Amino acid sequence: MRFLVTGATGLLGPYLLEEAGRVGKAVGIARTNSACNSDLTSPEAVIRLVDELRPDIVLHAAAMTNVDRCEDDPIAADRANAMATQNLAMALPPQARLVYISTDQVYPDRSGLKREGEESPVNAYGRSKLAGERAALGRSNTLILRCNMFGPSRTPGRHSFSDWIIDGLRRGDPMTLFTDVLFSPLQFSTLAALTLECVARGIHGTFNMGARNGASKRDFAVMIARHLGLSLAHARDGLSTAVAMRAPRPLDLRMDVSRLEAALGRPMPTLQEEVYRL
Ligand SMILES: NC(=O)c1ccc[n+]([C@@H]2O[C@H](COP(=O)([O-])OP(=O)(O)OC[C@H]3O[C@@H](n4cnc5c(N)ncnc54)[C@H](OP(=O)(O)O)[C@@H]3O)[C@@H](O)[C@H]2O)c1
């Protein structure tokens, strides 16, 4: 089984590479600093890549992920998130499988758990990722996984949200923790293992892949602090709406994961369980 893992130098990519490497031959790509550099926005480069590597399965995690930068340059966001996916979808032979790592930001800004089918992104990042999903779904056996994630970054210079919390609390940096933003992320390692399990079991379609409950970003930070014995003395509660951000963002990013739980036949982990595994 040959895997192509895109976004190999990001946060999730190294975990997908490791997990895919357990069951097959896995090659990771990015534009720079990877085993095989390629720019997925170029249709010719993608055709060359597919000809050279002949992947059976593509785990497509490459993306332009900076939400504010996407808002500032929606054309670049569309190229990186939609066109790159279209290029892969077109270049792959029919028997190859495409797994598209998507986001909870395809959903609207309403409170409560979001289910597959109620997409309505509020920012350019979410719109470009949803366009990427639609490009990927042009193929019959595509798997779309909508996620949010945390865990230790394996890429120098790239920090996850939990890295930011842990490093900041260890240094005693003043921190504002948002009480009004809710999410339901999984650890990178859990996401990677579940992704490979879905592939092995031939699951296809569109799924929310997250913790079965959620928490505010503030409560998430408190869970981490308690688990690792870190002081919250320099952290204070705050509201995201009090901070000027260029892109609009949904306040409640929690997802209903019952569709994936039914497909896998077991519950997703809780956020607390995921934090305990840090
Ligand atoms: N991090 C999160 O909290 C989060 C939450 C929800 C969903 N997601 C989704 O999860 C996936 C992985 O996210 P991440 O945080 O690991 O991403 P990331 O850290 O921002 O890394 C992005 C990766 O994509 C590569 N890349 C970007 N543009 C490319 C292009 N045109 N051609 C080839 N490679 C390109 C980057 O390398 P180069 O820049 O060198 O090309 C890098 O390896 C993404 O699809 C993202 O939308 C992430």
The ligand as a Gaussian input file, in Angstrom:
#p B3LYP/6-31G(d) Opt

LIG

0 1
 N       -4.364000      22.999000      13.063000
 C       -5.641000      23.004000      13.372000
 O       -6.019000      23.370000      14.495000
 C       -6.677000      22.552000      12.363000
 C       -8.022000      22.627000      12.744000
 C       -8.988000      22.158000      11.863000
 C       -8.628000      21.620000      10.634000
 N       -7.308000      21.592000      10.269000
 C       -6.978000      21.028000       8.958000
 O       -6.021000      20.003000       9.167000
 C       -5.093000      19.963000       8.105000
 C       -3.691000      20.022000       8.672000
 O       -3.540000      21.259000       9.349000
 P       -2.138000      21.686000       9.989000
 O       -2.467000      22.609000      11.118000
 O       -1.311000      20.484000      10.192000
 O       -1.532000      22.561000       8.790000
 P       -0.227000      23.457000       8.854000
 O        0.546000      23.177000      10.098000
 O       -0.613000      24.869000       8.551000
 O        0.627000      22.896000       7.644000
 C        0.204000      23.037000       6.329000
 C        1.041000      22.101000       5.480000
 O        0.610000      22.220000       4.129000
 C        1.747000      22.476000       3.291000
 N        1.264000      23.237000       2.143000
 C        0.598000      24.415000       2.176000
 N        0.330000      24.830000       0.925000
 C        0.820000      23.866000       0.087000
 C        0.856000      23.719000      -1.328000
 N        0.355000      24.660000      -2.155000
 N        1.437000      22.616000      -1.860000
 C        1.969000      21.660000      -1.037000
 N        1.972000      21.759000       0.300000
 C        1.406000      22.847000       0.858000
 C        2.718000      23.227000       4.219000
 O        4.052000      23.207000       3.820000
 P        4.689000      24.355000       2.860000
 O        4.212000      25.664000       3.410000
 O        6.172000      24.141000       2.909000
 O        4.147000      24.061000       1.536000
 C        2.531000      22.399000       5.497000
 O        3.258000      21.184000       5.405000
 C       -5.442000      21.131000       7.179000
 O       -6.156000      20.645000       6.086000
 C       -6.315000      22.030000       8.024000
 O       -7.254000      22.724000       7.228000
 C       -6.331000      22.046000      11.107000

